[in-house]
Amino acid sequence: MFNPLAHDVVLWPMKEFINCFGLQRMGLARKGHFPYVSIMSSEVAVLTLRALRRVLRATEIGSRRLAATTGLTPSQWLVLREIGSRDSATPSAIATALKFSQATITAIVDRLQQLGFVQRQRSEKDKRQFILRPLPPGVEALAEAPDLLQTTFTERFAKLPQWEQAMILAAVERLAMLMDAQNIDAAPLLDSGLIDRSEPS
């Protein structure tokens, strides 16, 4: 079956689309008539839903793989990685780096501390602040963790030209509107569960 998404159809006027891909020669359109238009809209909708479903499934599979390996949720792993990448990390610095709320960071750090993955100590310079450091089990969990889907996406997305990044953002924002999800508060995290849950789902 002809796949319109493989050829940037959605960006092209129908006349240019028909001329370029020879739909008249293929019997899908007669000169001045566009019968394919009537089915293209529903076909694109189905393909779009399939793509969305693949993203959801990839997110679920990635979260389960991470949980099986480390016992962590994606948000816990991100916080642990951020702590491990700094000499002296404060909760506020982690919250800023990951764009998580301070309350979310507190809940996640509490859980990481319970697991024995991080240590929380008062700063010698400022007793009002806490310094977060990874413990050996936390370092081991980071080393054993599979590549997080979010990390892979971020690295690949950064290599795209700016115009393509903007186009993807616009399309995804539009999808959120079509699904009445534009006003839902969401952290920049590929995970289907609550961001501050203590156990993997």
BAKE-348099 format. One record per residue (C-alpha): residue number from 1; residue in one letter; x negated, y, z negated. Coordinates in steps of 0.25 Angstrom, whole numbers, always signed. Each point is the difference from the previous one (the first is absolute). Layout:
REC  vodren  kenu     xx     yy     zz
REC     NUM     a      X      Y      Z
...
This chain:
REC  vodren  kenu     xx     yy     zz
REC       1     m     +0     +0     +0
REC       2     f     -5    +14     +3
REC       3     n     -5     +7    -12
REC       4     p     +2    +15     +0
REC       5     l     -8     +2    -12
REC       6     a    -13     -5     +6
REC       7     h     +1    +11    +10
REC       8     d     +3    +13     -8
REC       9     v    +14     +0     +6
REC      10     v     +6     +8    -11
REC      11     l     -9    +12     +4
REC      12     w     +3     +0    +15
REC      13     p    +12     +5     +8
REC      14     m     +8    -11     +6
REC      15     k     -3     +4    +14
REC      16     e    -15     +0     -2
REC      17     f     +1    -14     -7
REC      18     i     +8     -6    +11
REC      19     n    -10     +5    +11
REC      20     c    -12     -4     -8
REC      21     f     +4    -14     -3
REC      22     g     +7     -3    +13
REC      23     l    +13     -4     -7
REC      24     q     +7     +2    +14
REC      25     r     -9    -10     +6
REC      26     m     +3     -9    -12
REC      27     g    +15     +1     +2
REC      28     l     +2     +6    -13
REC      29     a     +4    +14     +6
REC      30     r     +5     +5    +13
REC      31     k     -3    +13     +5
REC      32     g     +8    +10     -7
REC      33     h     +5    -10    -10
REC      34     f     -6     -4    -14
REC      35     p     +7    -12     -5
REC      36     y    -12     -4     -8
REC      37     v     +3    +13     -9
REC      38     s    +13     -7     -6
REC      39     i     -8    -11     -6
REC      40     m    -13     +7     -3
REC      41     s     +5     +7    -12
REC      42     s     +5    -12     -7
REC      43     e    -12     -8     +4
REC      44     v    -10    +10     -6
REC      45     a     +9     +0    -12
REC      46     v     -2    -15     -2
REC      47     l    -15     +1     +3
REC      48     t     -2    +12    -10
REC      49     l     +7     -8    -11
REC      50     r     -9    -12     +3
REC      51     a    -12     +9     -2
REC      52     l     +5     +5    -13
REC      53     r     +3    -14     -4
REC      54     r    -14     -4     +3
REC      55     v     -5    +11     -8
REC      56     l     +8     -4    -12
REC      57     r     -4    -14     +1
REC      58     a    -15     +4     +1
REC      59     t     +2     +8    -13
REC      60     e     +6    -11     -7
REC      61     i    -10    -10     +4
REC      62     g    -12     +9     -3
REC      63     s     +6     +3    -14
REC      64     r     +2    -15     -3
REC      65     r    -14     -3     +5
REC      66     l     -6    +11     -9
REC      67     a     +8     -5    -12
REC      68     a     -4    -15     +2
REC      69     t    -15     +4     +1
REC      70     t     -1    +11    -11
REC      71     g    +14     +0     -8
REC      72     l     +1    +15     +4
REC      73     t    +10     +8     +7
REC      74     p     -4     +9    +12
REC      75     s     +1    +13     -9
REC      76     q     -8     -7    -11
REC      77     w    -11     -4    +10
REC      78     l     -1    +14     +6
REC      79     v     -1     +6    -14
REC      80     l    -11    -10     -4
REC      81     r     -8     +2    +13
REC      82     e     +1    +15     -2
REC      83     i     -5     -1    -15
REC      84     g    -11    -10     +5
REC      85     s     -5    +10    +11
REC      86     r     -3    +11    -10
REC      87     d    -10     +2    -11
REC      88     s    +10     +6    -10
REC      89     a    +14     +0     +4
REC      90     t    +11     +8     -7
REC      91     p    +15     -4     +2
REC      92     s     +3    +14     +6
REC      93     a    -11     -2    +10
REC      94     i     +5    -14     +4
REC      95     a    +14     +6     +1
REC      96     t     -4    +11     +9
REC      97     a     -9     -9     +9
REC      98     l    +12    -10     +2
REC      99     k    +11    +10     -1
REC     100     f     +7     -8    -11
REC     101     s     +7     +7    -11
REC     102     q     -7     +1    -14
REC     103     a    +11     -9     -6
REC     104     t     -3    -10    +10
REC     105     i    -15     +0     -2
REC     106     t     +2     -2    -15
REC     107     a     +9    -12     +2
REC     108     i     -9     -6    +10
REC     109     v    -13     +2     -9
REC     110     d     +8     -5    -12
REC     111     r     +2    -13     +8
REC     112     l    -14     -1     +5
REC     113     q     -5     +2    -14
REC     114     q     +9    -11     -5
REC     115     l     -6     -9    +11
REC     116     g    -14     +3     -5
REC     117     f     -4     +7    +13
REC     118     v     -3    +14     -4
REC     119     q     -5     +7    -13
REC     120     r     +6    +13     -4
REC     121     q     -9     +9     -9
REC     122     r     +1    +14     -5
REC     123     s     -9    +10     +7
REC     124     e    -12     +5     -8
REC     125     k     +1    +13     +6
REC     126     d    +15     +2     -1
REC     127     k     +7     -8    -11
REC     128     r    +13     +3     +7
REC     129     q     -4     -8    +12
REC     130     f     -1    -15     +2
REC     131     i    -11     -6     +9
REC     132     l     +4    -13     +8
REC     133     r    -11    -10     +3
REC     134     p     +1    -14     +7
REC     135     l     -3    -12     -8
REC     136     p     -7    -13     +5
REC     137     p    +14     -7     +3
REC     138     g     +5    +12     +7
REC     139     v    -13     +1     +9
REC     140     e     +2    -15     +3
REC     141     a    +14     +2     +4
REC     142     l     -4    +11    +10
REC     143     a    -10     -9     +6
REC     144     e    +10    -11     +2
REC     145     a    +11     +8     +5
REC     146     p     +4     -2    +14
REC     147     d     +1    +12     +9
REC     148     l    +12     +8     -4
REC     149     l     +9     +3    +12
REC     150     q     +1    +15     -4
REC     151     t    -16     +1     +1
REC     152     t     +0     -7    +14
REC     153     f    +11    +10     +5
REC     154     t     -7    +12     -6
REC     155     e    -13     -3     +7
REC     156     r     +6     -3    +13
REC     157     f    +10    +12     +0
REC     158     a    -12     +9     -3
REC     159     k     -7     -4    +13
REC     160     l    +12     +4     +8
REC     161     p     +0    +13     +7
REC     162     q     +8    +11     -7
REC     163     w    +11     +1    +10
REC     164     e     +3    -15     -2
REC     165     q     +0     +1    -15
REC     166     a    +10    +12     +1
REC     167     m     +8     -8    +10
REC     168     i     +1    -12    -10
REC     169     l     +3     +9    -12
REC     170     a    +11     +6     +8
REC     171     a     +6    -13     +4
REC     172     v     -1     -6    -14
REC     173     e     +6    +13     -6
REC     174     r    +12     -1    +10
REC     175     l     +2    -15     -4
REC     176     a     +1     +4    -14
REC     177     m    +11    +10     +3
REC     178     l     +7    -10     +9
REC     179     m     +0     -9    -13
REC     180     d     +4    +11     -9
REC     181     a    -13     -2     -7
REC     182     q     -6    +14     +2
REC     183     n     +3     +5    -14
REC     184     i     -5    -13     -8
REC     185     d    -12     +4     -8
REC     186     a    -11    -10     +4
REC     187     a    -15     -1     -3
REC     188     p    -10     -2    +12
REC     189     l     +0    -15     -3
REC     190     l     +4    -12     +9
REC     191     d     +7     -8    -10
REC     192     s    +15     -4     -2
REC     193     g     +1     -1    -15
REC     194     l     +0    +11    -11
REC     195     i    -14     +7     +0
REC     196     d     -2     -1    -15
REC     197     r     +5    -14     -2
REC     198     s     -9     -9     -9
REC     199     e     +1    -13     +8
REC     200     p     -1     -3    +15
REC     201     s    +14     -3     +6
